[in-house]
Amino acid sequence: MRKLVCYCALVLSISGYSQNASAIKSQVAHAIEELREFIAIPNDALNPDDIDNNILWLKRKFGDRGFNTAVLDTDNLPLFFAATPMEDAKPTLLIYMHFDGQSVDPSKWDQPNPYQTVLKKPVGGGFETVSFDAMEDDINYDWRLFGRSTSDDKGPIVMFLNAIDLLKKDGKDIPFNLKVILDGEEEKSSKPLPKAVKQYRELLEADFLLIADGPIHASERPTVVYGCRGIITMTLTTYGPIKPQHSGHYGNYAPNPGFQLAQLLSGMKDADGRVTIPGYYDGIELDENILEVLKSVPDSDEDIANKLQFKTSEKVGSFYQESLQYPSLNIRGLGSGWVGPQSRTIVPASATAELDLRLVPESDGTRLKNLVKRYISDQGYHVLDHIPSKLERRSHDKIVTVIEGSVTDAFRTDLDNPYGNFLVETLQNTFGKDVVRWRIMGGTVPIAPFINELKIPAFLVPMVNPDNNQHSPNENLKIGQLAYGIEALYAILSSSVE
């Protein structure tokens, strides 16, 4: 492993930003205009034309900065790749971001068009729209930009481009070979990515991987994340009569799939929220050193409970960060019959539960889903992967259909990795604040294929505000975070690795 030597190109200033506040603020003004232009190109991951239009924009913008660019074909939508000319003497940094976004329902947004960026300032407990002309004299870092993908993940792409601009203005030599891979299907689980990374392995070779995605810690301190949980989904459906039946005529007689499913699910966890399925938590050991790092994250369990409005947390781990070190079993949706004003006095024909299993590196996704299926079978259910036929219905008392999603693996880099130390020291020296070191975060990004295939360490360096509403209506990016991201990337990209 190369010895890492960090020097900081930027020093402290007001609010933790660079002493060269005017240069940063000027670059932020340019970044806002560029982000508005980028957001105006719809990027629904479900629409291939959207992805093609975004790639055209990316080719132009990266090309303007001197990057060589390529469009990498996959089994579905293409990836975008950009790189600086390679120099043998420099280490190579691979950066992953994504440019696709979640679908939007404009009726849920507090603006006419989620793809037209709106500027707002905080007022009381909400926000008030402000004309962009109001920024001519100054830029208020507390104001926000509202629009789809302002934070997830177009904002960080624009931060990177503008950090490159600022480095060139300052005449800084970038001591890295830079490779950038931008995903157009991250919001669709990036299913073509594992095969694509294998196919383009030589092109993607690097010394370490930086992922610019996700929010910084709620404390708003600089954050480095060493891992992300993986995920697999499962759909469980139980069956009653072939069609809904009158509950007066057939209640007490026709099997009720709602009760069957409720009983099946309730047995999967105990009263404290711990999974009861044998072997589910196997392989996980947390020593005192790990617990010390977990406890160093400035969380407040009381604040989390107050924010989410519950009295007592589940007992998978004794505090929030410890809970993230274990695989989860979550019911993300339930359905049977009709509810609310549409409710009817019937015995439902079926009941369905949507599950997601969040994975940690010690828990193989295929193994966990097989444990769940074995548990279901042990409860006397005949497990199918299809809707049962009449013969199957008449042959088995209890039937469940299980539809399995694909596995996205977890990843975690060692906390003492030298490249991680490099990132932590750079951010700490730049902003003058202790960096939050997150061993593993709860969310999932499709990074495991890079680690498994390229054999390199990976780190998330989040850039956006914690309350950004990603995936939801009124997604936003705090302008101060736009400045933070530009400065953070400037510092990282102007620090040397020897």
Phi, psi and omega in degrees: 000134179296146173288136184257127177235119185253128166238148186259123179279343183239146179238174187294157175206198176299141177056022177082003181265176186298150175298331178276061188296324182292322178294318178297314183296322177296318179292325177298319179301318177293320181296323179298315180296320180291322178293320177301319179296319181290315181298329183294348176266107181307146187222037179299123182299342181273356184243105182302326179298322176301315183296318178299318181294323178292322179296322177300318179295316181296320178301318181291315185290318178289323177299321178298334180268007176090011178276144166278136185235156177207150174255120185259116179290145176228186177292346177226248182276151185285159170263154174253134181232139176219147181207149170278160175304135186280139175233126186301329185284347184260143170289159184249128177252123176259129181243129178250132170216174176226151184243357176277165182220166175293154175297158181237148169244098186305333182294342181268353184264152177268043177197154186296320187224114181297345178264005172248110187297136179242137177266131180223150175245149179290133177222117183059233178263009182225208183223149181236132182295138180233143175291143176297339176297338181291347181268003185299321183272330183200163177242121180269117185289350176273346178286164186227154175254121182254131177168157180296126177076012173302323180255326189233086012217025180288327179305308179299328176297316179292323175302315180298312181301320183281333170295320176299316178303314184292322176299319179292320178300324182273000179069028182277135173275129179277117185279026179229150155280127182255130171235135181234126176242123184244127188264136177255008181224023182299322181284358174244023177076006174051047185301325180284354191295313182305315179292322181294320179297320177295318181295320184254031187305311183296322179295326186267358183306137183201171177272326175202163186242133175242128178252119179259087184203150174089169182271150171293170180298154183300338176289349182067020173275154175307145191225136170235128183249129185265354181189166177222144175289150174270187182204147166219146179247152177220141175245121180250131178229126174255164190228142172244230176293158184297331175226155177304138184237150178305124184289338174289318181284320191239357171297141188080358184230301179287134179302136181261113183293335178295314178293321178302312183293319179299316179295320180296314182291319185297333179283349182281342180225152175271184185293340179265004177088005178275138179293131182267352182295122184304133176087358188296325182257014183302143172091355184262120178227130181241109179273180185296325179295318179294315180298326179295319177294318180298320181286343179285343177290126188282061175269157170234112179300325178295318179295320179297315180297321179293319180294317182274350174063059168223161185273312188229132179280164171293164189251035172271091192091154185268353175205172192303308183298324178294326180297331182286348183277356182246151173293147180251162173228111190237134169271110183264352178189146178225142178207138174195130179062220182231152180228169178068214181300339181270001185300145184226153179275079183224161163267117186295157178280331182203167174219140185229137173238132173261122180248149163230140179246111176276134189252150168243166185303331180285346185248110177288128185299318180296320179297315182295317180294328176291326175297319179296315180295322178295320177300314180299316179296322180293341177274008175094013181268142170273116188266126179238163172247020182209169175292131186293146174280172177299319180298317179294321178298320184280349184260346186224136180292317184231124182235140172224135172265130179241117176253124186257137172273173178283160182266127166253117188287154171280164170215157176202127177266147180302141182292341180259015180297133183300324178292325174296318177300320178301313181294316181298313181296321180297312181292321181294316180291329181286315187256353176068026180228147174298133182276135174285122178256109185260112183298314175207136179260161187288329183284176185235131168233148189276059188263339184309322179302324178294316183292316182292321185272317185270345179058050180232153175286153183225147182216140169268133171240090184294151185237338194256167183292145183298331183259049188272354179061035180300144182073352188245169171301151177063036171303142185209163176229122176291132184299326176300328177286330174298316177295317180301314183297318178299315182290321179298314180291324175302313181296314181297317185279354176248012177257143190265149174238120182243000000 
